Amino acid sequence: MSLIILWILLLGIPLLVYLCLPLRFRGRPAPEPDAVESGMDLLLRERERSFSALADLDEDYEVGKLSEQDYQTLRAQLLEETVAVVSQIESSGMISVEEEIERYRRTKGES
């Protein structure tokens, strides 16, 4: 009998507290993210995705997974997407396209 009470104390009470915590904090609304900040975060993530895709494409071409024609077609499409994203970021006044190109060249040269 004492073993059961000990198990209840050691496992039951912490489990009950853990399960009830969301109910206690449920009434507090989560802070809403700033719409401009969220949009900028989305653009920055899209920019990084575009740069990664370009790097992956270059790597696939160098390894021989892509033909010259496929590489040129895909690279042109990715560059158009990247330019659109970077232009949107630049229009928001955050950074310039020249800075972005220089940063990409530095990271490309390091890898």
FIFITOR-825404 format. One record per atom (N, C-alpha, C): x, y, z. Coordinates in steps of 0.2 Angstrom, whole numbers, padded with zeros to 4 digits, always signed. Atoms other than C-alpha are relative to their C-alpha. Layout:
<atoms>
XYZ
...
</atoms>
This chain:
<atoms>
+0004-0006+0000
+0000+0000+0000
+0004+0006+0000
-0004-0006+0000
+0014+0012+0004
+0004+0001-0006
-0003+0000+0006
+0022+0008-0012
-0004+0004-0005
+0005-0003+0005
+0006+0014-0022
+0000+0007+0002
+0000-0007-0002
+0006+0030-0012
+0006+0004-0002
-0006-0003+0002
+0024+0033-0015
+0000+0001-0008
+0001+0000+0007
+0021+0030-0034
-0004+0006-0002
+0004-0005+0001
+0007+0042-0034
+0003+0007+0002
-0003-0007-0002
+0017+0056-0025
+0006+0001-0005
-0005-0001+0005
+0032+0053-0037
-0002+0001-0007
+0002-0001+0007
+0023+0052-0053
-0006+0003-0001
+0007-0003+0001
+0005+0057-0051
+0000+0007+0000
+0001-0007-0001
+0007+0074-0044
+0004+0004-0006
-0004-0004+0005
+0021+0080-0056
-0004+0000-0007
+0003+0001+0006
+0011+0073-0071
-0007+0004+0000
+0006-0005+0000
-0005+0082-0065
+0002+0007-0001
-0002-0007+0000
+0004+0098-0063
+0002+0002-0008
-0002-0001+0007
+0012+0096-0081
-0006+0000-0004
+0006+0000+0004
-0005+0092-0088
-0005+0006+0001
+0004-0006-0001
-0014+0107-0080
+0003+0007-0002
-0003-0006+0001
-0001+0120-0084
-0003+0004-0007
+0003-0004+0006
-0009+0124-0102
-0006+0003+0002
+0007-0003-0002
-0026+0127-0094
+0001+0006+0004
-0001-0006-0004
-0018+0140-0082
+0002+0006-0004
-0002-0005+0005
-0010+0150-0096
-0004+0001-0006
+0004+0000+0006
-0024+0148-0108
-0003+0007-0001
+0004-0007+0001
-0032+0165-0105
+0004+0005-0003
-0004-0005+0002
-0017+0175-0110
+0001-0001-0008
-0001+0001+0007
-0017+0179-0128
+0008+0001-0002
-0007+0000+0003
-0001+0176-0138
+0001+0007-0003
-0001-0006+0003
+0007+0192-0144
+0000-0001-0008
+0001+0000+0007
+0003+0196-0162
+0007+0002-0003
-0007-0002+0003
+0019+0197-0173
-0002+0006-0005
+0001-0006+0004
+0021+0214-0182
+0000-0003-0008
+0001+0002+0007
+0015+0212-0200
+0006+0001-0005
-0006-0002+0004
+0030+0221-0208
+0006-0005+0002
-0006+0005-0002
+0042+0210-0197
-0001-0007-0003
+0002+0007+0002
+0033+0194-0202
+0002+0000-0008
-0001+0000+0008
+0034+0199-0221
+0007+0000-0001
-0007-0001+0001
+0052+0204-0219
+0004-0007+0002
-0003+0007-0002
+0056+0187-0210
-0001-0005-0006
+0002+0004+0005
+0047+0178-0224
+0005+0001-0006
-0004-0001+0005
+0057+0187-0237
+0007-0002+0001
-0007+0002-0001
+0074+0184-0229
+0000-0008+0000
+0000+0008+0000
+0069+0165-0227
+0000-0002-0008
+0000+0002+0007
+0065+0165-0246
+0006+0002-0003
-0006-0002+0003
+0081+0174-0250
+0005-0006+0001
-0005+0005-0001
+0091+0161-0241
-0002-0007-0003
+0002+0006+0004
+0081+0147-0249
+0002+0000-0007
-0002-0001+0007
+0085+0154-0266
+0007-0001-0001
-0007+0001+0000
+0103+0155-0262
+0002-0007+0001
-0002+0008-0001
+0104+0137-0256
-0002-0004-0006
+0001+0003+0006
+0095+0132-0272
+0005+0001-0005
-0005-0002+0005
+0107+0141-0283
+0007-0004+0002
-0006+0003-0002
+0122+0133-0273
-0001-0008-0002
+0001+0008+0001
+0114+0115-0274
+0000-0001-0008
+0000+0001+0007
+0111+0118-0293
+0007+0000-0003
-0007+0000+0003
+0129+0123-0296
+0004-0007+0002
-0004+0006-0002
+0135+0108-0286
-0003-0006-0004
+0003+0005+0004
+0123+0096-0296
+0003+0000-0007
-0003-0001+0007
+0130+0103-0312
+0007-0002+0000
-0007+0002+0000
+0148+0101-0307
+0001-0007+0001
+0000+0007-0001
+0145+0083-0302
-0002-0003-0006
+0002+0003+0006
+0137+0080-0318
-0007-0003+0000
+0007+0002+0000
+0119+0077-0313
-0004+0003-0005
+0004-0004+0004
+0113+0090-0325
+0003+0001-0007
-0003-0002+0006
+0115+0093-0343
+0001+0008-0001
-0001-0007+0001
+0121+0110-0349
-0006+0004-0001
+0007-0003+0002
+0104+0115-0356
-0004+0000+0006
+0004+0000-0006
+0095+0110-0340
+0003+0005+0005
-0004-0004-0005
+0108+0119-0329
-0002+0007-0002
+0001-0007+0002
+0106+0135-0339
-0007+0002+0001
+0007-0001-0001
+0087+0134-0339
-0002+0001+0007
+0002-0001-0007
+0085+0131-0321
+0004+0005+0004
-0004-0005-0003
+0099+0143-0316
-0004+0007-0002
+0003-0006+0002
+0090+0157-0326
-0007+0001+0004
+0006+0000-0004
+0073+0153-0317
+0002+0002+0007
-0002-0002-0007
+0082+0153-0300
+0002+0007+0001
-0003-0007-0001
+0091+0169-0303
-0006+0005-0001
+0006-0004+0000
+0074+0177-0308
-0003+0001+0006
+0004+0000-0006
+0066+0172-0292
+0004+0003+0005
-0004-0004-0005
+0081+0178-0282
+0000+0007-0001
+0000-0008+0001
+0082+0195-0290
-0007+0003+0002
+0007-0003-0002
+0063+0197-0287
+0000+0001+0008
+0000-0001-0008
+0065+0193-0268
+0005+0005+0002
-0005-0005-0002
+0081+0203-0266
-0003+0007-0002
+0003-0007+0002
+0072+0218-0275
-0005+0002+0005
+0005-0002-0005
+0058+0217-0263
+0003+0002+0007
-0004-0002-0007
+0070+0217-0248
+0003+0007-0001
-0003-0007+0001
+0079+0232-0256
-0005+0005+0000
+0005-0005+0000
+0063+0241-0259
-0003+0002+0007
+0002-0002-0007
+0059+0240-0240
+0005+0004+0003
-0005-0004-0003
+0075+0249-0237
+0005-0004+0004
-0004+0004-0005
+0084+0235-0228
+0007+0000-0002
-0007+0001+0002
+0099+0231-0239
-0001+0002-0008
-0001-0001+0007
+0105+0235-0257
+0001-0006-0004
-0001+0006+0004
+0106+0223-0271
+0008-0001-0001
-0008+0000+0001
+0125+0227-0273
+0003-0004+0007
-0002+0003-0007
+0127+0222-0254
-0001-0008-0001
+0002+0007+0000
+0118+0206-0257
+0004-0004-0005
-0004+0004+0005
+0128+0201-0273
+0007-0001+0003
-0006+0000-0003
+0144+0205-0263
+0000-0006+0005
+0001+0005-0005
+0138+0194-0249
+0000-0007-0003
+0000+0006+0003
+0134+0180-0260
+0006-0002-0003
-0007+0001+0003
+0151+0181-0269
+0004-0003+0005
-0005+0002-0006
+0160+0180-0252
-0002-0007+0002
+0002+0007-0003
+0150+0165-0246
+0001-0005-0006
-0002+0004+0005
+0152+0157-0263
+0007-0002-0001
-0008+0001+0000
+0171+0159-0263
+0002-0004+0006
-0002+0004-0006
+0172+0152-0245
-0001-0007-0001
+0002+0007+0001
+0163+0136-0250
+0004-0004-0005
</atoms>
